[in-house]
Amino acid sequence: MAATAAEPLAVAGTSGIPGSAERSLLVDADVHPLIRDTSVLAPRMSRRVARRIFGSHVGTFARDPNRIPHPSSGLRLDALPPSGGPAGCDPAFAREQWLDPYDVNAAVLIPVQSGVVIPWGDERASQEFISAFNDYLLDDWHGLDARYRVTISVTPHDPAAAIREVERLAGVDGVVAIFVPHASVSLGRRQWWPLYELAADRGLPIVVHPTGAESNLVDAPWVAGGLPRNYPERHSLLLHPGQSMLSSLVFSGVFDAVPSLKVVLSEYGFSWVPALTMRMDDAWEKGDRELAGIERAPSDYVRESVRFTTQPLDEPADRRDLWRLLELMDADRTLLFSSDYPHWDTDDPDVILRTRLPHHLRDRIAWQSAVDVFGPRLGL
């Protein structure tokens, strides 16, 4: 679904006014900031790296714009700011169109644009670009409105550099999580464990989200079964990297090694979670538990340590089918509301929370589970 702020839907039981759903607070766990022109980051980098990067094209997303294109480039046309540039590049306009009309108390910024570094071979350039991007978001977005809470990016190529970036910014006001642009290395690999230990120690969840690089670029994850040929096929299969990441994290023993770690799999969907965790439990139960290397049933780790987001919401003809899936995945603990603003399929929080989800889950999904994951860093 793609209900927009520009034309709020009038639904039964609400006034038709954004922000009118029966909820006390709202945390949007997935809002995407973009930079109109990434060359504005140049003053925050060394001259060598700035010349190296901005002598070539750095795009809005981590994919070739001519490969598997979307008719609107994947962004809402009504979210184009009057100041110019792509949707999501003007924090003041995003506040006017999204935060204020929908009474969003905290918007978790996930900068998928930083995923452009996934295929880069220059690790120094990757790190400097990431650091400059993080500082820009803290200054220009969080600095404008404290409701913007920043998920800081780290380079996917150098775990030691990722740790240095977290140490640099973990104590800065407005930082709520760590975004790892997912490359081809499985997240359960031990090279990432020191980052997970630091994240848990600082109370920062790890966030993973599609970047556009999937099935598009070298060193990016690929969907199973071959290369998607068009946008609908690719978009439908984005759950594949999410499933792979979940399995890798659980069966690699990450959550035994770092039990307080929280991981948010954002925009990979969630209706597949019950089926996959059942299969994982069955494989663990019937297989060699010692060989599996984990101490408890996989579903236990998922329930305690992994969170998912509502967008893109699957909408079966009978919504009770969705509600049954929510029950099976313990959605009162594991599911966070997300809009995916300003993408073409942005979800209207009033419609989702009022008419698609069962009443007893609304506050849990709207904000309470987000507070459980991100903690006081949300500023609520």
C-alpha positions in Angstrom: 0.0 0.0 0.0 1.1 3.5 -0.5 -1.2 5.9 1.3 0.4 9.4 1.3 0.5 12.4 3.6 -0.5 14.6 0.7 -3.9 12.9 0.5 -4.6 11.2 3.9 -7.1 8.4 3.7 -10.4 8.8 5.5 -11.0 5.4 7.2 -13.7 4.1 9.3 -13.3 5.2 12.9 -10.9 8.1 12.3 -11.4 11.7 11.3 -9.4 11.3 8.1 -6.8 13.7 9.5 -3.2 12.5 9.7 -2.3 11.7 13.3 -5.8 10.8 14.3 -5.4 7.1 15.0 -5.9 5.9 18.5 -2.3 5.9 19.7 -0.4 7.9 22.3 3.0 8.1 20.6 4.6 7.2 17.3 8.1 6.1 16.4 8.8 5.7 12.7 11.6 3.2 12.5 12.4 3.7 8.9 12.8 7.2 7.3 15.3 7.8 4.5 17.3 11.0 4.3 19.1 11.8 1.1 21.7 14.3 0.1 20.8 16.5 -2.8 24.4 16.7 -4.0 26.9 14.4 -2.3 29.7 16.9 -3.2 28.5 18.9 -0.2 30.4 16.3 1.8 33.7 17.2 0.2 34.7 19.8 2.9 34.4 17.1 5.5 36.9 14.9 3.7 40.6 15.0 2.9 41.4 16.6 -0.5 42.7 13.4 -1.9 39.5 11.4 -1.1 37.2 14.2 -2.1 38.9 14.5 -5.5 38.8 10.7 -5.9 35.1 10.4 -5.1 33.6 13.4 -6.7 35.6 12.9 -9.9 33.1 10.1 -10.6 29.4 9.7 -10.2 28.0 9.1 -6.7 24.3 8.3 -7.1 21.2 8.5 -5.0 21.0 4.8 -4.4 23.6 2.0 -4.6 22.6 0.8 -8.0 22.9 1.7 -11.6 19.9 3.9 -12.4 19.5 2.2 -15.8 19.4 -1.3 -14.2 16.1 -2.6 -12.9 14.6 0.9 -12.9 11.5 2.1 -11.1 9.2 4.5 -13.0 9.6 7.2 -10.3 13.2 6.2 -9.4 11.7 4.6 -6.3 10.6 7.9 -4.6 7.3 9.6 -4.0 6.8 12.3 -6.6 4.7 14.4 -4.2 7.7 14.4 -1.8 9.9 16.4 -4.1 10.8 19.5 -2.1 10.1 23.0 -3.4 13.8 23.7 -2.9 14.7 21.2 -5.6 16.5 17.8 -5.5 15.1 14.3 -4.8 12.5 13.4 -2.3 14.0 13.2 1.2 16.8 15.7 0.6 15.2 18.6 2.5 14.8 18.0 6.3 12.5 21.0 6.7 10.1 19.8 4.0 10.1 16.3 5.3 9.2 17.7 8.7 6.3 19.7 7.1 5.0 16.8 5.1 5.7 13.8 7.4 6.6 14.5 11.1 4.2 17.3 11.9 1.0 16.0 10.1 1.4 12.5 11.6 2.5 13.5 15.0 5.7 11.5 14.7 7.6 11.7 18.0 10.8 10.2 16.7 11.9 9.3 13.2 14.8 6.8 12.9 16.9 7.9 9.9 18.4 5.0 7.9 20.7 6.5 5.3 20.6 3.9 2.5 22.5 6.3 0.3 25.6 5.4 2.2 25.3 2.0 0.6 27.0 3.4 -2.5 30.3 2.4 -0.9 29.5 -1.3 -1.1 31.4 -1.9 -4.5 34.2 0.7 -3.8 37.7 -0.7 -3.8 39.2 2.3 -1.9 38.7 1.5 1.8 39.9 4.9 2.9 37.5 6.7 0.5 34.7 4.5 1.8 35.4 5.4 5.5 35.8 9.1 4.8 32.6 9.2 2.8 30.7 7.3 5.6 32.1 9.6 8.4 31.2 12.8 6.4 27.7 11.4 5.8 27.2 10.7 9.5 28.3 14.2 10.5 26.1 15.8 7.9 23.0 13.9 9.2 23.7 14.9 12.8 24.3 18.5 11.9 21.7 19.2 9.2 18.9 16.8 10.2 19.1 16.2 13.9 20.4 19.7 14.3 17.2 21.0 12.7 14.8 18.9 14.6 15.6 16.6 17.5 12.9 14.2 16.4 15.3 13.1 13.7 17.3 10.3 15.3 20.3 9.1 13.4 21.4 5.6 12.5 25.1 6.1 11.9 26.6 4.2 9.0 29.8 2.1 9.1 31.9 0.8 6.3 31.1 -2.8 5.3 34.7 -3.3 4.1 36.8 -2.8 7.3 35.5 -3.9 10.7 38.3 -2.1 12.5 37.3 1.2 10.8 33.7 0.5 11.6 34.6 0.2 15.3 36.5 3.5 15.2 33.5 5.2 13.7 31.2 3.9 16.4 33.6 4.9 19.1 33.7 8.4 17.6 30.0 8.9 17.6 28.4 6.5 20.1 28.2 9.2 22.8 26.8 12.0 20.5 23.2 13.1 21.1 20.9 12.0 18.4 22.6 8.7 17.6 20.3 5.7 18.1 21.7 2.8 16.1 24.4 1.5 13.8 23.6 0.9 10.1 25.7 -1.8 8.4 25.3 -1.6 4.5 25.2 -5.3 3.8 27.9 -6.5 1.5 28.5 -10.1 0.4 30.1 -11.2 3.8 27.6 -12.9 6.0 26.8 -11.0 9.2 27.4 -14.0 11.3 31.1 -14.1 10.4 33.5 -13.6 13.4 35.1 -10.5 11.8 32.0 -8.6 12.8 31.8 -9.8 16.4 33.9 -7.1 17.9 31.6 -4.5 16.3 28.6 -6.4 17.8 30.3 -6.4 21.2 30.9 -2.7 21.1 27.3 -2.0 19.9 25.8 -4.0 22.8 28.2 -2.3 25.3 27.0 1.1 24.0 23.4 0.2 23.9 23.2 0.6 20.1 21.2 -1.8 17.9 22.5 -3.0 14.6 20.2 -2.0 11.7 20.4 -3.7 8.3 18.3 -2.5 5.4 18.3 -2.9 1.6 20.5 -0.4 -0.2 19.7 -0.9 -3.8 23.0 -2.8 -4.3 21.3 -6.2 -3.9 21.5 -8.2 -7.2 23.0 -5.1 -8.8 26.6 -4.6 -7.8 29.8 -6.5 -7.2 30.3 -7.4 -3.5 26.6 -7.0 -2.8 24.2 -9.9 -1.7 22.4 -11.7 -4.4 19.0 -13.3 -4.3 18.7 -17.0 -4.6 18.0 -18.7 -8.0 19.5 -16.1 -10.4 19.4 -12.5 -11.4 16.1 -10.7 -11.3 15.1 -9.3 -14.7 12.8 -6.4 -13.7 11.7 -4.2 -10.8 8.7 -6.2 -9.5 10.8 -9.4 -9.5 13.6 -7.8 -7.6 11.4 -6.0 -5.2 9.5 -9.2 -4.4 12.7 -11.1 -3.6 14.3 -8.6 -1.2 13.3 -10.9 1.6 16.0 -13.3 0.5 18.9 -11.3 1.9 16.9 -10.8 5.1 16.3 -14.5 5.5 20.0 -15.3 4.9 21.1 -12.6 7.4 18.8 -14.0 10.1 20.0 -17.5 9.6 23.6 -16.5 9.6 23.3 -14.4 12.8 21.5 -17.2 14.7 23.4 -20.3 13.6 26.8 -18.6 13.8 26.2 -18.1 17.5 26.3 -14.3 17.6 23.5 -14.1 20.2 25.2 -16.6 22.5 28.4 -14.6 22.2 26.7 -11.2 22.6 23.4 -11.9 24.4 22.4 -8.2 24.8 22.8 -7.4 21.1 19.7 -6.2 19.3 19.4 -6.4 15.5 16.7 -4.7 13.4 16.0 -6.2 9.9 14.3 -3.3 8.2 12.2 -3.5 5.1 12.9 -7.1 4.4 9.2 -8.0 5.2 8.1 -10.1 8.2 5.4 -12.5 7.1 8.1 -15.1 6.2 9.5 -15.0 9.8 7.2 -17.7 11.3 7.9 -20.2 8.5 11.6 -19.7 8.6 11.9 -19.9 12.3 9.8 -23.1 12.4 12.2 -24.6 9.8 15.2 -23.4 11.7 13.9 -24.9 14.9 13.1 -28.2 13.2 16.6 -28.4 11.7 18.2 -27.7 15.1 16.0 -30.1 16.9 16.6 -33.0 14.5 20.2 -32.3 13.7 23.5 -32.4 15.6 23.0 -29.7 18.2 26.6 -29.6 19.1 27.5 -29.1 15.4 24.9 -26.3 15.2 26.9 -24.5 17.8 23.9 -22.8 19.5 22.5 -23.5 23.0 18.8 -22.9 22.4 16.1 -23.2 19.8 16.6 -20.6 17.0 13.2 -19.1 17.5 14.2 -18.1 21.1 17.1 -16.0 19.8 14.9 -14.4 17.2 12.2 -13.5 19.8 14.7 -12.0 22.2 17.2 -10.3 19.9 15.8 -9.6 16.4 13.2 -7.0 15.4 11.4 -6.5 12.1 9.6 -3.5 10.6 6.0 -3.3 9.2 6.8 -1.8 5.8 6.3 -3.4 3.3 3.1 -4.7 4.9 1.7 -7.8 3.3 -2.1 -7.5 2.9 -4.0 -10.8 2.4 -7.6 -10.6 1.4 -8.6 -11.7 4.9 -6.7 -9.6 7.4 -7.2 -12.3 10.0 -4.6 -14.3 8.0 -2.1 -11.5 8.7 -3.1 -11.4 12.4 -2.4 -15.1 12.7 1.1 -14.5 11.3 1.6 -11.7 13.8 0.7 -14.0 16.6 3.1 -16.7 15.4 6.0 -14.3 15.3 5.3 -12.7 18.7 4.7 -9.3 17.0 4.0 -7.7 20.3 7.7 -7.9 20.9 9.3 -8.3 17.5 7.6 -5.8 15.2 8.2 -2.0 14.8 6.1 0.5 12.8 7.9 1.9 9.8 6.7 4.1 6.9 9.7 3.9 4.5 9.1 7.6 3.8 9.8 9.0 1.1 9.7 5.9 -1.1 6.9 5.3 -3.5 5.3 2.7 -1.2 5.3 4.8 1.9 2.8 3.5 4.5 0.4 5.8 6.2 0.7 5.2 10.0 -3.0 5.9 10.6 -4.1 3.4 8.0 -1.7 0.7 9.1 -2.2 1.1 12.9 -6.0 1.7 12.8 -7.3 -0.6 10.0 -4.6 -3.3 9.4 -3.4 -4.4 12.8 -5.3 -5.8 15.8 -6.1 -3.2 18.4 -4.1 -4.8 21.2 -0.9 -4.5 19.2 -1.2 -0.9 18.2 0.8 0.8 21.0 3.3 -2.0 21.0 4.0 -1.6 17.3 3.6 2.1 17.2 6.2 3.0 19.8 6.6 0.7 22.8 8.7 -2.0 21.1 10.8 0.8 19.5 11.5 2.1 23.0 12.5 -1.4 24.1 15.0 -1.6 21.3 16.4 2.0 21.0 15.9 3.0 24.6 16.2 6.5 26.0 18.3 7.6 22.9 14.9 8.2 21.2 14.4 11.2 23.4 10.8 10.3 24.3 
